[in-house]
Amino acid sequence: MGFAEKSNQAIARSFVGKYFRLDGSGHPKERKDARFWTEFRAGLATFFAMAYIISVNSTILADSGGTCVCPPESMSNVCNTNDEYLLCKAIVKRDLVTATAAISALTSFCMGLFANMPIALAPGMGLNAYFTFTVVGFHGSGMVPYQVALTAVFVEGFVFVGLTILGIRQWLARAIPASIKLATGVGIGLYLTIIGLTYSAGIGLITGAVSTPLELAGCEDQFKDDTGVCPGGHKMRNPTLWIGIFCGGVLTVMLMMYRVKGAIIFGILLVSIISWPRHTEVTYFPYTNLGNDSFDFFKKVVTFHPIQKVLVVQEWNVSQYAGQFGLAFITFLYVDILDCTGTMYSMARYCGAIDERTQDFENSSIAYTIDAMGVTIGSLFGCSPVTAYIESGAGISEGGKTGLTAMFTGLSFFIAIFFAPIFASIPPWATGCTLVIVGSLMAQSAKDINWKYMGDAIPAFLTIAIMPFTYSIAYGLIAGICSYILINMLVFIIEKSSGGRVVPPNKDEKEPWTWRIPGGFLPPWVRRIASGKKDFWKRDPESEGIAAGQASENSSTHNSAEKHYIQDKQADGEKVM
């Protein structure tokens, strides 16, 4: 027995093992195959898969100008040549590098420690672009100033806390029909895939086009036209594309096929190291102004940049921006609640933490509360809304099952605060194929969707399709839920108005759905208070054992929709044929 196995067993038998429910801890709900060193590897895999957010988020948010003021007599595009403004903007970007790493470290660590879930959090992609280019505007040319936008994010976080305490977010995730919940995981997998295939955070295989929505790409920057499209003769000629495909993709897949531990981490590190030397065709630091600036930052290796211009800069006098403030607040709220709720539920299902009886996951109230508080605290750091990250799937696919995964990811982000030049220099083509691989693993849930009945199949398909095509998890969920309600409500109305004579021939194949989900609407702690339990913060022994025996099965496979149906029938005391 080697050192790793001995230490895994020793830690499993300790207080740490029992708290995080490691395999062999003796906890009644221990998580099968959850081992300390596996969690460590998984945490690193998640971190490397989402480390790009340190540089990408700071770059996007800095385009708003932050607290820097573009001279009144200048248009926003003229500010690109104003040295004083650009110097201020450079400081803001360095501030946001520190802020992004810090809030990601804090929220991810707390998610693991208190909620025991392998889900990492960071400022959300998509939301940061909406924050920068719509709400604040490029160089402050949008609806409200940067300070007012941060106030909207701050308030949104507290509203999130209220929705979590009332159990609304948990009920929403549990009440969504089974096929849409399964489709959400598939849609997120495709969303990850399209991220991994694009230029901003991937290998650059596809790009937006003019005559078609998407087009094959893969050319070097100097050959792109004004719209970012690659001319025919230069497609698939970028060496970084092939380095990403073979070293970050094919090699990683082969290592995973042979069960090599740390395959994802190895692939990302290999491509990064290959891309750091400057005198190569695949360098991440070309001899351009941007490349020189990035390399100068990279050479510092160890540095700490204190937040100077974006720390606690909220503006509370929003009277002159009332309408725009309200619009920004509502948009942040509904996009974030659907985006984060869908992502967190899908990651919980992916790691096998869903209780099939209640359709909830352990410590869901705590997990959603940490996410909500992260939104508020992140705004104090000058960041757009924090959300659960679908790149957590990289760690889960590496074997992460407990909060230790998220804690190690958080610790990695904390280290990144001081080693930001290194972690901000992981090229996007190093992580692109990893996201595609994770997307393929998440797509396995598609086989469990009820494709037999169109009232379930069409909403599920729209959920899957709309997520990657609109680059939004929230829009995919909206399309799926609204189409589900519309289609099945029309069937119900036609059936009732015809006295039960006009019904779809195969309606008996429809998945049953009810809002009366086992476990009730209110969170367990509220029900314990209502029942007069003084130590309401402690779980009931009965509820602790509800899902005992399911953890092993849940952790190894996604449960099918048929299984959901059988369990619902058995819970109601009905005989299942």
Phi, psi and omega in degrees: 000124184280177182300316184299315182292320178297315181291326176300315181292320180296316180292323179299324181279350182276180177300322179299315180297318179291320181296317182267001174062046178290157178297127182094003181281342183086359177293139181300338180239039179297151184262118186303135177067015176275110182233152189302309185288334173293319178296323178297312178298318182296321178297319178293321179298316178299316181298312182295328180289334182243009180297337179301337184296334181300313181274320184293315181296317180295323179294315182294310183294327180294336178294343175286343184091345181059227179274358177289144182249119176289132181312134185305327183281356184255145170281162185300325180287333178291333180296344177295344181246004180272110187299318181297318180292318182293326177295316177298317181296325178296322178294319178300319180297317178295322176303316185285336171298311178296315183296318181297314179295321183292312182290327176294320179296313183296309185290320179295317179298315180294323177301316180289318185289316187263327182260346180055045178238141182276047185242124180265152180235152178192167174305130190282138171289145185094304176293323179292326177291320177296318178302314186282308192267346179248308185286302180275322180087155178298122182057035174078025184262014185264213188287315185223159176294163181305317182295322180289322178298320177294328176296319178298319178294320179300313181293320180303320180300318180291325175297321176301317179301316179298317179296326179289316180299322179283351178084008185291317181295318179296317181296321180301314181295324182282328186277345179299133181308149187303316182296323180289324178295318176295321179294330179299317177297319179293316180298320178294324176298317177291326176297316175299320182297315182292329174296315182292341182264352183267179182282319191295322182222026184211203187274350177081029181284331180233159178210161174291152184225183181258306182283335177229156181299318179229158182210151176298138183232230179089021177257166179285158187303322186291346181262355180287146176276187185296336180267002180086008182272144179272130172298152187306320185286351184246001180293143177063024181253358182282121182298331179295329177299314184285327174299316179296318182293312186277314183277323180268342183249289185300313180298317179297317179298316180297318178297321178293323179298325180265016174059037176283124182290139179077023184299317182295315180298317181299316180297316180295315181294320181298312180295321180297313182296321177297329187271355184277323178301142186277334188267044177226165180281349181250017183294147175274353182237071179292166182276068175232172179302315179292318179296319178296318179296317179295321181290323177298321178290320180298322183293341179291333177059293180244120178200154175231124179252109178293147179286122186250319192247351186237012183272119178049067182243021182302145176248116186268347176273088186254015185301320182283353178240023189308308183296311181293323178298315180297318180296315179297317181298311181297318180295314176304317186294307187286325178293316184290321183293321179284318181299304185290318181298315179295317180296314183295319179295318181295320178293323177296319177292321182298324180269003175080027184261002182280133172275113186292341179285312184261352184058032179236168175241159184301139176058032182298321180299318179294316181299314181291327179292318178298318177300316182294316179293329177297325177298313182293312182295322179299324178295329176292334177274358179091015186256155172290174187305138176273144181211166175292144186254129179293342175293350173302336178300333178296317178289322180295320178292339177277353177117003181291130181226346185234180180293343178300326178301310180295324180294318178293325174297316178299317178297324178295319177294325178296316177298324181297337176302324183264340178246032183306322179302327180284307187286336176282356183251016172283116185291152181298329180286353174279333183252348185303309182291331175300318180294324177295317179298313179298321178300320179294324178292322181287336182289350181299336181295343183299331182292339183267355178289144179282089181278353184287326185248124188294334177294339174260322188288315183295311176301323179295317180296318178298321177300314181296317187284318187291328182302304180287326185289331178257359181059039183208123174292321182298315182295325177296317178295319179299315180298317181293313182293314182296318179292324177297313180297314183297309184297311185284333175291319177297319177298317180297316181295316179297320180296315182291317183290337179264008181068026178084009182272330182253101179222154175302138184304329183249034182298336180293346178270359178289140176292136177290146177218140174210148177280348180274075184277139176308136184106345175078179183276316184282152177298154182304321184293329177291320178295325178292323176296315181298329180277000177088013180285119184290315178271063187295342181283348179267140179287153174285141178303326180296316182291333178295330184261004183303313186258014179300139182092345180267340188301318181298315181291319182295325185285342183260342182204156172280130182284140185282162178295329178297322179294321176303315184296315181297316181295321177298317180294319179294324178295330179273000178080015181267151178278132180258125182277000000 
